[in-house]
Amino acid sequence: MDLGLLEVERRISGRRVLVTGAGGFIGSNLVERLVQAGAKVRAMVRYNALSSWGNLDFLPREVLSNVEVLAGNVEDSDYVMSVVESQDIVLHLAALIAIPYSYVAPRSYIRANVEGTLNVLEAARRHSIARVVHTSTSEVYGTALRVPIDEDHPLQGQSPYSASKIGADKMAESYWRSFGTQVVTLRPFNTYGPRQSARAFIPTVISQALSEQSEIRMGALDPERDMTFCADTASGFILAALADDVAGETINLGTGHTASIGTIASRILSLMECTKPLVQEEARMRPKLSEVMRLVSDNTKAKQLLGWEPRVKLDDGLLETISFIRRHGHLYRPSTYTV
């Protein structure tokens, strides 16, 4: 960890920080880092009848004992208003994120991603929150028209999911321009690591490699992705929470390097010493005009405004992810395509 991040983590100690979407993959990693830095963390998870806290259940007991966990729904404006009250910083990660499911239930994405973000922004405005960090995604850029992709690249709604996130991003922009809400938008590029669900291709490859299946079933292998390890993404959020002069900004978080899904999958199999072949399966393919063929970030702005840059090399991150899935294989259904 660099000295700049250490200083920021010292500054966040004692601050009241709300994390929406705290039970998710990135959210749980962020909650853990914030607690370790001494922040007073309120973690909002989606209410469910099983009282599950999602990925927060993986956090050590000594970490969870210092977290206030609240269950609710970001789509409920009254609930969000009450949860945001008394906080200093809001890190907004709550969202529906699975691209294939957005083809099935697009209206759900508008409610969760656009209306949910509106509820967070309005609560932050009413309660005069010092900083809101809103989570975007590299998917809003669509297939690259130029590379590397900087924050001024055109936005393209190539799936209902990406369209909903474009809408959420524009709501964040409007609250800064209209009301002076201290919001900064982060655009992570393909975060991966321990706790990621089976809907993502890296856990899909690993879980199938560990199974009794004779082959690795995949969707398209040609699309190129900029893979960022979860610890690096979490660092970006912490830096954005306290950085000066970033309100109203949109900032990419990516490595600036890209490789095809097929190449990354082959690298995973090599690290696992697995010789199963990669087989493309029609059911796992996106509609042709919806597939994003190339994502590679220009992270200059993150370096300049946040002092952020990725630290974890791809192989090191993949090995940590492989180790997690080996220990928690029961969480994955390798024979089933997770939408």
N, C-alpha and C positions, 0 to 999 in steps of 0.2 A: 504494500500500500504506500502511495507517495505521500510526501509531507503535506501537500495541499489538501488532500482528502482527510488526512488525520486532523488537520486544523479545523476543517468544516465539521467533522464528527465531534470535535470538542465543543464547537459552537452550538451544535444541535442538542447537546446534553441538557436535560431539564426542560426542553421545549415540548409543548403538547402537540403531537402529530397524529392526525387521523389518516389511516390508510384504507381506502375503499377497495373492494376486491382483494382483501387481505388473505383470503383462503386460496387464491390462485397461485400459479407457479411463480411468477415474478413477485407478486404481492407477499407471499410467505417469506421469500428470500429477503425482501426489503424490510419486513417486520423484524426479522432476526437481526439484521444489521443495525437497525435503529435502536433496538433494545441494547445491543452490545455497546452502542455509542452513548447510552445513557438517556435517550429520549423517553418521554412519557407517551407510550403508544396506545392509541385507541384503534382497534382493528375491526373493521366492518366486514362481515361475511354474509353471504346470501342465506336467508332463512330457509331451512328445510326440515321436514318432519322427523328426520333421523338425528337432528341436533349435531350434524357433522360440521366441523370447522375446516373441512377441506385439507389443504396442505399444511395448515397450522398444526395439525395433529403430529407432524413430523418434527416439530421444534422441540428442543430439550425442555424438560420440566422447569428448569431454572430460568429459561427464557420466557415461557408462557406465563409463569407466575408474575411476570412484570408487564403483562399485556391485558388491557381491558378489551375483551372480545364482545362485540354486539352483533346480533343477527337481525337482518332486515332485508329490504329490497331497495335498490337505488332508484327504482321507478316510482317509489312512494315519496312524493315531495314533502309531506309533513314529517315523515320519519327522517328523511335526510336533513331537514332543517334542524331537528332536535339533536342529531348526531354531530353535526358540524359545530353547533354552539359550544363555545368555550375553548375551541382549538386555536392554536397559533398557525399551523401549517396543515394543508390538506393535500395528500398525494392520491390522486384519483386514478385508480386502475380498474375499477369495476366495469366489466363489459362482457358481451357475448362475442366470442372470438373465432369459433370454428367456421372456416369458410364454406365447407360442403353443406353444413346445416343451414347456412344463410340462403342457399338455393331452395331449401324446403320450407323455411319459416322466416321470410324476410321482414315481416312486420315486427317480429320479436326483436330484431336488431335495431329498428327505429326506436322502439320503446326503451330498450336497455341502453343503447349507445347514444342516441341523440337526446331523448327525453331524460334519461338518467344523468347525462352530463349537464343538461340544462338545470336539473334539480340541484346538483352540486354547486354549479356556478351561482345560482340565485341564492342559495344558502350562504355561500362564501361572501357574496355582495352584502346581504342583509346583516351578517355577523362581522363584517370588516376583517376578513381573514388576511393575514399578512402575505401569504403566498399559497397559490394553488398550482400544483404541477399536474397537468392533464396529459394522459397517455394517448398518443396517436399510434400509428403503425406505418411501416414502410410500404404496406399494401396500398396506401392511398396514392402512391405514385404510379401504380400499374406497371406495365412493361416499360422499361427505361427508354425514353426518347433520346437521351444523351447520358453518358457516364463519365465520371461518377455522378451520382444523383445528389444535387445540392437541394437546399430547402426551397429554392425558387422554381424547381422542376414542376411542370404542370401536374395537377391532380386528375386521376382517371378512375372512375368508378367501375372497375372491371369485375366486381362481384357485389351482391347486396351488402356483404360485410364491409367492403372497402367504402362503398357509398355511404353507409351509416357512420363510418369513422370520419369521412370527409365532412359530413354534416356536424358531427360532434366538434371537430377541429374548428369549424367556422363559428360555432356557437362560442367556443372559447375566445376566438379572435374578436367576436362582436362584443363580448363582455369587457374585454380590455379597452376596445375603442369607444364603447358607449358609456361605460360606467367606471373605467379605470381599475377594474378588478385585477389584482396582481397575479395574473395567470401566465405561466410559461408552458408551452407544449413540447413534449419530448416524442421523437419518432424512433423507437427502437427498430433495428433491423434484425429480424429472425433470431430472437433470443432462444438459447437452448441450455440444458443442464439438468441436474437432479430435480425430481418432482414434476417434470414436464409430462403432460398427459399423452395417451396413446394416439391422440388425433394428429400429433406432429410427426414428421417423417423420421427423425432420429430415434425416438423411442420405438417407433414401428419397426425399424430395422433391427434394433438391439433385441427387442422382445421376440421377434421371429427367429433371430439367430440363436437365441437361448432355448427355443421350443423344439419340438420333435418334427416340425415341418421340414420338408426336403428342399424348400425354396423360399426366397424372400419376395413376397408379393408387394409391388409398388405401383404408384401412379406414374406420372411423367418423370423421366430421368434427366431430361435436357435442361429444364429451368435452372438458373443459377441463383444462388443465395449467398448473402453476406451474414455469416453466423457469428453471433456475439454471445459470450458466456454470461450466465445469469448474474454472477458476482460483479461483472463489469457493468451490466445494465443497472443493477442496484446502486452502484457507485454514482452513476449518472444522475439518478433521482435524488440522492442525498446532496450532491453538489448543486443541483438545480433548486433545491429547497431553500438554499441560503445565498446563492450567488447574487451579486449586485448587478443592477442594470440589465436584467434579462426579462422583466415583465413585458408581455406582448410578443416575445420571441418564440420561434419554432426552431427546434434543434434536433438534428439527427444524432442517433447513437448507433454507430456501426464500426466495423473494423476497417472498411475501405478495401477489403479483399473479397473475392468471390470465387465460387466453385460450383459445378453442377451438382444437383441432387444425386445423380449416379456416381459421381466422383467421391462425394462425401460418404455415400452408402458403402462404396467399395473400401474406403479408408476405415470405416467402422469394422467391416468384416475382417480386414487385415489385422487390426488391433485385437480382435477377438479370436484370431486364427480360425475363422469360419470359412468354409469353401462353398457354401450354398450359393446357387446362382440367383441373380436378380431377375425377376420376371414381372413385366408390366401387365397390369390387370385393368380392364376397361372400366370397371365400376369405380376404380380409384382415380380416374382421370377427370380433371376439370373440363367444363365446356371449352371448346377451342378458343373462343374470343375472350374467355374469362381468365385463362391461365396467364400468370405474370411470368414472363420468360427470363428477365434479368433484373436483379436487385444488387446494387453495389453502392455503398454510401460515400458521400463526401463528408467527412467528419471534422472539417476545418473549423466550423463554427463552434462545435463542442469543445475543441481544444482551446480556442481563443476566448470564449465566454465562460466556460466552466472549468477549464484546466483539466478536462477529461480526455483520456485515451484508453483503449482496451489494453489489458495486461495479460490475459489468459490465452495461451496458444491453443489452436484447435485440437490438437492431439491430447493435450492435458485436460481440456474440458470434456472431450469425448470419453476419456478414461474415467473421469469422475462420474459421468452419466452412466456408463456401462456398469460401474461398481454399484451405483444406486439401484439400477434395475435388476441386477443379480440378487441384491438383498431383498427387493420388494417385487419379485416377479408375479406375485398373486394379484397385483393391482392391474395387470395387463392381460388382455385376451388376444393373443397373437393370431389366432385363427379367424378372428372377426375384424372386419373393416370398421373402425371407429369413425363415425361421421363428425 
